[in-house]
Amino acid sequence: MPKATGKKSLASNRKAYHDYFVEERYEAGVALAGTEVKSIRSGRLNLSDSYCIFRAGECYIKGMHVSPYEKGNIFNKDPLRLRRLLLHKREIRKLAAAVERSGYTVIPLSVYLKDSLVKVELGLCKGKKNYDKRDSISERSAAREISRELKSRNRY
């Protein structure tokens, strides 16, 4: 049987786009147990309040909740355990340096299947202030109003 191809989104972290400016994006694999993969494939994961930490030259995702697999019994892992991210060494060094020196943080933006492999999209992010959040909300509402007005004018 041939492997599945394409990209299927499983979860996204919409709160990250509200709280952070996303400067760069990276794709990383995740080291998972078998029951975690089955649970993720069924869409039972949550990315809110998750972030990445760096230890001993490796990158880990912290706070990603993967619900236990119903039929996993003794093979289930802790839902909030640290999960190692699979990145190139130069990418890890670059991200770790940015986090240490200049107030950036690495946030998981989405989890998806790419050719039957679980991948995480990471964002190198800088935090927004409250006035930045208000600006982005007002820009979004203005764009919505303009498109609504244009749509109503095109009907007549």
N, C-alpha and C positions, 0 to 999 in steps of 0.2 A: 504494500500500500504506500503510495507516495506521501511525502511530508506536506503539511499544509504550508502554503506560501501567503505572503501578504502581511498586513499589520492590523491587529485588532486591539482596540483600546479596552483596558479592563478597569482602570480607575484614574481619576485626575484630582489634583490638589488645587481647586479653584480659589481657595483662601490665600494661597501663595501669591497669586497675581494681584490680589487686593492689598496685601501687606508688604510686597517687595517689588523692586524694579529688577527684572531679569536681564542681566548683562550678557551672559553666554550660556549655551546649552551643551550638554554632553550626554552621550548614551552609554549606559553601563549595564553589564549583566549582574545577576544576583546569585549568590551561593545559597541554595535552598534545599530543604529535605523533601522527600517524595510526597508526603502528605501535605506539605505547604504548597507545592506546585498544584496539586489537585484542588486545594481550597482556592488558590488564586485563580485558576482556570474557571472556577464557578463564580468568580467575581466577589469573593468574600474577603476583601481587604480594605483598609482605611489609611489614607495618607495624611490626614489632617494632623497637625502638630508633630510631624516627623521632620528630621533634619539629619545631616551627615556629620560624622566626627572622624578625626584622623588619629590613628594610634600606630606606632611602630612601622611607619611607611605603608600603611594600609588604610583604606577608607571603609567605614561602616555606616549603615543606615540605622538610625535610632528612632523609635517611636512609631514605626510602621506596624500596624495591627493586622495580623493575618489570623482570621478565625480558625479554630481547630476543625479539622476535617471530620465529618460525622462518623465515618467508618474507619477512622484511623486508630482508634483505641490507644494502645501503649506507644505507638509510633508518633503521636502528636507532639509537637514542640511547644514551648512557651510562646503565646501569641505576640508578645512585645520584645522578644529577644533581639540582640544585635545581629544584623545580617551583613555579611561581607559583600562589598561591591567589587566587581571585576572591571578594573580600569587599567590602562597602560601606566607604567611607572612615571613617565613624564607628565601625564595628566594629573596623577595623584600629587606629584611635587608642585605643579603649578597651582592646583586648587588649594593645597595646604598653605602655600606661601601667601596666596591672596586672602585666605581666611585669617591668617596670623597678623598680617601687617596692616590691612586697610579696611577693616570693618565689614567685610563681606561674609556671607554664609552660604552654604551649599544646601539647597532645598530640593527634595524630589518633587517634580512637577507632574509626572504621570507614570503609570505602569501599563505596559502593553505586551502583547505577544507579537514577536517578529519571527516569522518562519518557525513557529512552534517553540520558540525560546522566550523566556520571561525577561524583559528588558525594562530598565528604569530610565526615564529622562530626568537628568539633573540640571538644575539651574544655578549658576553663580549669581547670587542675588545681593542687593543692597537694600536695607530697610527703608520704608517710606515713613515720612512724618505725617501727622494728622492733616496738615494742609495739603500735602501731596495727594492723600486719599480723597479729600474733598474736591480737589481739582480734577482728578480722573473721573469721579462720579459725575461732576457737572459736564465734563466733555462728553461722556457717554450719553447723558440725557439730552444734551444739545444735538448730538448726531442723530439720536433716535427721533427727536422732534423734526429735524430737517428732512429725514427720510420719510417720515409720516406726512409732512406737508407736500413733498414732491410726489408722493404716491397719490395723494388726494387731488393734486392738480392734473396728474396724468389721466385721471378717470374721465375728466370732462373735455 
